[in-house]
Amino acid sequence: MKEFLTRTLSALLLVALIVGLTLLPPLPFIFSLALILSLAGWEMGKLLGGRGLFPWLGAFNLFALILGLFFHSPLETSTCIVALTGFMLLFTTRRENLGQFSSNISSALLPPFFLAFPLFHLYLIWERGISFLYFLIILISIADTAAYIFGSRFGKHKIFPTASPKKSWEGFLAALVFAEITGIAGGIILKFPHGWLVGLLTALAGQLSDPMESLFKRAAGVKDSSHLIPGHGGILDRIDSYILAAPVFYYFIHWLSL
């Protein structure tokens, strides 16, 4: 009961936070988004085995790259990120910790380039209209919930046994069906055609994105990316579906000129 109340309270606070963020002007919104995603970068840096300042450097690099995308200077920002990380490695790597070199450089460089570019599409979707961002969040939430419920009840055929042992084809198909229904409803409410297609393909991307992120946790031997959100794990656990879903959603509504 206590765990249920904790999860419910955390979920309500997350919803309030998301709604509050979407009502901000562009600059405060992108700063807030970058800050939240930088925490996910720190989590990924820890999963990759980085020690000392390097997971925090990954978080800083992610924050900087998102701002670089916002200010239309991704190449310049990326070059500075690589240079800063290289200097840090040169000054901190010693013979006794040389074996940690690969983990440290991965924790500093992989999070920004793995997360910033795809998740910046959340800002691009918000820029097109708050209703589209809400629609994406609702779509992914319904798809994930359907996958969990039907997978737990009927799941017998595992789809990604190494990455996500509990995910099944039954839950996967349920996610797509409910996402398509949600897409149709969203298309009617927001008055755009092909809602079923956007819903189906976005959910497909989200269902593939989730286990992709889970591989990092499996390799690190942990269940959650962190414990930053009581009852829900870490930031990375909550945004993993959007790594692929956000770009797919954005480009389809962009190509369809919605």
ZIKA-V75688 format. One record per run of one state. SS is the DSSP state (H for helix, E for strand, - for the rest). FROM is the first residue (numbers start at 1). LEN is the number of residues. Records with the same first field share a line. If there is no record, write none. Layout:
SS=FROM-LEN  FROM-LEN
This chain:
-=1-1  23-3  48-6  71-3  93-2  120-1  129-1  155-3  161-3  191-4  221-8  230-3  234-1  240-2  256-3
H=2-21  26-22  54-17  74-19  95-25  121-8  130-25  169-22  195-26  235-5  242-14
E=158-3  164-5  229-1  233-1
